[in-house]
Structures are given as structure tokens and as C-alpha cells.
Amino acid sequence: MLNTICLPLGMARDEIVKMDELIKERIRVSKGSTLYHQGDISEAVYGLRSGSLKTQIQDAQGQTQITGFLLPGEILGLDGLMDNIQVSHAIALEDSEVCVIRLDEMDRLAPRIPVLQTQLRRLMSKEINRSHSLLLALGSRRSEQRVAAFLLNLSQRFQSLGYSPTAFILRMSREEIGNFLGLTLETVSRLLSRFAHDGILQVRHREVHILDLHALQVLAGTDCE
């Protein structure tokens, strides 16, 4: 699972040994605790080893916008590299563990492991693509399309981790999903209930079973992709 985080694909064995120097630290983050705060000095990027986290930004008036939900195998902190300042909070949705990749260590090892720069560019590209997907979800899509696309996105990400793409647990609350998608708590709850009534999903508390994947794709507008 961690190969795509901490070890660049296609590395030679001696490069892997050098790369191991980067991963000297792991941090456990208990549910509800913050890994880093908006405005902190950016000193590392973090590979999520287990659990799940959310990232959110907060304006001067205290208004909060959730910008993403992170699953195992995904990277946090890349958006703080430009100005060396974290631009968001990272908060654990459940007990989680991250491996720490210190930026000074990365700079020190980069000349010795040329493929490291390629891997970093790949990770930054994934972050940009994730942002583009968010803009698409919050753009011209109707509310039911947003919720359907959100569930499909989770399904695809769980499948890439080797888990079931049709049965998973939502670690985030309905309110957090609504905040992320620009919808109210009531709208998210109503749409999940409607999808269940239509036989597309089976929902029990935070457990979701996708019964009709194609119908969900049609709702999200991705059935032709």
C-alpha cells in the first residue's frame, strides 16, 4: 500500500535503501485530533498509512470549508510546498497513522535519487487532478449528481486500495459530506434515502452498499466515460 507513497515506482534496490532514509518517523493521530494546522510552517509531507483524515480551510470569520477526504495510500501537505505554509487543517476522522517525509531530508536525497523528483511531480499532479474533480463536482452539477459522484469517487479509491468498491463505511458525517459538496445536511440525507428507495444503494447508518453501480454512474453523469 505504501509503495505509491514513500517509494517511487520502478526504483532500483539500492535506491530503495536510500529512500528508506526518508521514512524515519510515523505519527499516530487520534480521532478528532489535528495533524497540522492552517498557517503552520510546512516541514513535511505525510503519507496516510491507515485511517482517514479530512482537510479544511477556515476564513477570518471562522467559516469552514472541507477541501478533501484522505484515504490510506494518499498524500497530505503538498499544497503547503509553494510558500512553506500549510494552507489547511488536517484532522483525523478516525484513529490514523501517517508516515512523515521531511522536506529537508527530501532535498538532501533528491540529487542521489533522481527518480524522486519524478515521483514528487506525479503526486503533485494527482493533487491538482483531485482539485479539478472537486471544481467539477461543485460547478454546474445538480445536487443528486454531486452526491452520486462523491460515492463513485470513494468506490474507485477503495477499489484501488484492494477493498470492495461496492461496500464501505463512510467515516465522514452527512454534515461533512454536505460541507464538502456545497449541500445542506438535510439534502445529503434526503438524497441517500432516495437512492436507497430507488434500489441504487443500501444504507445503514454509515455503512453503504452500492446495489446498482450503473444507475449510480447514470446519476453522476459518468456512464459514458
C-alpha positions in Angstrom: 0.0 0.0 0.0 2.8 2.4 0.9 4.8 1.8 -2.2 3.0 4.6 -4.1 3.5 7.0 -1.2 7.0 6.5 0.1 8.7 4.5 -2.7 8.8 5.7 -6.3 7.7 3.1 -8.7 10.5 1.4 -10.7 13.2 2.2 -8.2 16.3 0.0 -8.1 17.1 -1.8 -4.9 19.9 0.5 -3.8 17.6 3.5 -4.4 15.0 1.9 -2.1 17.6 1.6 0.6 18.4 5.3 0.2 14.7 6.1 0.1 14.3 4.4 3.4 16.2 7.2 5.0 13.3 9.5 4.3 10.8 7.4 6.3 12.2 7.8 9.8 9.1 8.8 11.6 5.5 7.7 11.9 2.8 9.7 13.7 -0.4 8.4 15.2 -3.3 10.8 15.1 -6.3 10.0 17.3 -9.8 10.6 16.1 -10.6 14.4 16.1 -7.0 15.4 16.6 -5.2 17.7 14.1 -2.1 16.5 12.2 -1.2 20.1 11.2 -3.0 23.5 11.4 -3.6 26.1 8.7 -0.8 28.6 8.9 1.8 26.2 10.4 5.3 26.1 8.8 5.3 23.3 6.2 8.2 21.0 7.1 7.0 17.7 5.7 4.5 15.9 3.5 2.6 12.9 5.0 1.7 9.6 3.6 -1.5 8.2 5.1 -0.7 4.7 6.3 -4.0 3.8 7.9 -7.3 5.5 8.9 -8.7 8.6 7.2 -8.4 12.4 7.5 -10.1 15.5 6.2 -8.6 18.7 5.1 -10.4 22.0 5.6 -9.7 25.7 5.4 -11.1 28.5 7.6 -11.5 32.1 6.8 -11.1 35.1 9.1 -14.8 34.9 10.1 -14.4 31.3 11.2 -16.3 29.8 8.2 -15.0 26.4 7.4 -14.8 24.6 4.0 -13.8 21.0 3.8 -11.5 20.5 0.8 -10.9 16.8 0.8 -11.1 13.4 2.5 -7.9 11.3 2.5 -7.7 7.5 2.5 -4.8 5.2 3.0 -2.2 5.4 0.3 -2.8 9.2 -0.3 -0.6 12.2 0.5 -1.2 15.2 2.6 0.6 18.5 2.8 1.6 19.0 -0.9 -0.4 22.2 -1.0 1.9 23.8 1.6 5.1 23.4 -0.5 4.8 26.6 -2.5 5.2 29.1 0.3 6.2 26.6 3.0 3.0 27.4 4.9 0.2 24.9 5.5 -2.9 26.2 3.7 -5.4 23.9 5.5 -6.0 22.0 8.7 -5.7 18.2 8.5 -8.0 16.4 11.0 -8.4 12.7 11.7 -11.8 11.2 11.1 -10.7 8.1 13.0 -7.6 6.8 14.7 -5.0 7.1 11.9 -1.3 6.8 11.3 0.9 8.7 8.8 4.5 8.3 7.7 6.4 11.6 7.7 8.6 12.7 4.8 10.7 15.6 6.0 11.3 18.2 3.3 14.9 18.9 4.3 15.6 15.1 4.0 13.9 15.0 0.6 16.0 17.9 -0.6 19.1 16.2 0.7 18.3 12.9 -1.0 17.0 14.2 -4.3 20.4 14.5 -6.0 21.1 10.9 -5.1 17.7 9.6 -6.2 16.8 11.3 -9.5 13.5 9.4 -9.8 12.4 11.0 -6.5 11.7 14.3 -8.4 9.6 12.3 -10.9 7.6 10.8 -8.1 7.0 14.2 -6.4 5.7 15.6 -9.7 3.4 12.6 -10.1 2.0 13.2 -6.6 1.5 16.9 -7.3 -0.3 16.1 -10.5 -2.7 13.8 -8.6 -3.4 16.6 -6.1 -4.2 19.0 -9.0 -6.4 16.4 -10.6 -8.2 16.0 -7.2 -8.8 19.7 -7.1 -10.2 19.7 -10.7 -12.6 16.9 -9.7 -13.8 19.0 -6.8 -14.4 22.0 -9.0 -16.3 19.8 -11.5 -18.5 18.4 -8.7 -19.3 21.8 -7.3 -19.8 23.5 -10.6 -22.8 23.0 -12.7 -23.9 19.6 -11.4 -27.2 19.2 -9.6 -27.3 18.1 -6.0 -28.0 14.4 -6.8 -25.2 14.4 -9.3 -22.8 15.7 -6.7 -23.7 13.0 -4.1 -23.6 10.2 -6.7 -20.2 11.4 -8.0 -18.9 11.6 -4.4 -19.9 8.0 -3.8 -18.4 6.8 -7.1 -15.2 8.6 -6.3 -15.0 6.8 -2.9 -15.8 3.5 -4.7 -13.0 3.9 -7.1 -10.5 4.9 -4.5 -11.4 1.9 -2.2 -11.1 -0.4 -5.2 -7.6 0.9 -5.9 -6.6 0.0 -2.4 -7.8 -3.6 -2.9 -11.1 -3.2 -0.9 -14.6 -3.7 -2.1 -15.8 -1.0 -4.4 -19.4 -1.6 -3.5 -19.4 -2.0 0.3 -17.7 0.5 2.5 -18.1 2.7 5.6 -18.4 6.5 5.4 -16.0 7.8 8.0 -17.3 11.3 7.5 -20.7 12.6 8.7 -23.5 13.6 6.5 -22.8 17.2 7.5 -19.2 16.9 6.5 -20.2 15.4 3.1 -22.6 18.3 2.7 -20.0 20.9 3.5 -17.6 19.3 1.0 -20.2 19.2 -1.8 -21.8 22.6 -1.0 -25.0 21.0 0.1 -27.0 21.0 3.3 -27.1 18.1 5.8 -30.8 17.7 5.0 -30.1 17.5 1.3 -27.5 14.8 1.6 -29.6 12.7 4.0 -32.7 13.1 1.7 -30.7 12.0 -1.4 -29.1 9.0 0.3 -32.6 8.0 1.4 -33.9 8.5 -2.2 -31.1 6.4 -3.7 -31.9 3.7 -1.2 -35.6 3.8 -2.0 -34.8 3.5 -5.7 -32.7 0.4 -5.1 -29.4 2.0 -6.0 -27.9 1.9 -2.5 -28.5 0.1 0.8 -27.6 2.5 3.6 -27.4 1.5 7.3 -26.0 4.3 9.4 -22.6 4.9 7.9 -22.4 1.6 6.0 -23.0 1.9 2.3 -23.7 -0.9 -0.2 -23.9 0.0 -3.8 -26.5 -2.3 -5.4 -26.7 -0.8 -8.9 -23.4 0.7 -9.9 -24.6 1.6 -13.4 -27.6 3.5 -12.1 -25.2 5.5 -9.8 -23.0 6.3 -12.8 -26.0 7.5 -14.8 -27.0 9.7 -11.9 -23.5 11.1 -11.7 -23.3 11.6 -15.5 -20.3 9.3 -15.8 -21.9 6.3 -17.5 -20.3 7.2 -20.9 -16.8 7.7 -19.5 
